[in-house]
Amino acid sequence: MRVVRLWDATVERHLRVNPLSLGPKISADLQDIATQAGSNMTAIASDEPDGNVFVSGFGDGVVRLFDKRMQDASNIVMRVWRQHHTWIQSVHLQKGGQRELITGR
């Protein structure tokens, strides 16, 4: 799968988010976010409580930081790290403070 698919779990529907809206999220059409990756996603985590920013690890060792509020699909990937050379098994965004990113392989 080369996309992250957003869902509203309370009603079990795909989620469409209007990035300009400060109001509630609307359950409607499918929203997919292209990972822009060359390998499979192996781990994912998001910031809480909003979940607008999330991080994913991939089978090739690459870690990508996404912001789903970005309107231009080519800008959704905010940052890419290529520090690992093998499968990422776990990613975590530290809450509060420095907002550190922790990865494991």
Protein Blocks (a to p, Z undefined) as FASTA:
>chain_A
ZZdcdddfklopacdddfkbcbdcdddddddddekiabdcfbdcdddfklmaccdddfko
pacdddfkbmblklmpmbdcdfbfbdcfbdcddeehjopacddZZ
